[in-house]
Amino acid sequence: MEPLSSVMFRNVGLLYFPHTRVECHYRLSSEHQWSSSDWIGVFQVGWSSIKNYYTYTWAVVPEGYTEGTDVDSSALFHRKS
């Protein structure tokens, strides 16, 4: 049996338009271990390398987060070029 992911993305669109804001909602399970290098990227369907991202943002610890609990959070992307 495959282990459950510690990150579950919600409200993921099938299509995003260039030069528009994209809001990404996600839930982190209590098993998630925060790292100062956590980031969330937007990739083209079928990407083959972590270097193939369009844009990214750092995943910061949500305000009021208590370690060992599930938490809902979001990230906002705006591609400028």
C-alpha positions, 0 to 999 in steps of 0.5 A: 500500500502506498503511503498517503501524501503529506500535501494535498492540493485542492481546487486545481484548475485544468487550465491557467492563462499566462500573466494571470494570478493563480491561487493554490490551496493545499492541506498539509497533513500532521506528518509534514515536516517543514523545511526552510527550503519548501517551495511550491511550483507551477509546472506544465503538464508532463514535466520531466524535471524539477527545473521545468517550473514556470514559476514558484513561491516559498511555502511559509509556515502559516501563522498560528500553525501548531506542529503535528496538526493538519493545516490548510494554507494557500500560495499566490503566484503571479507570472510577470514574464 
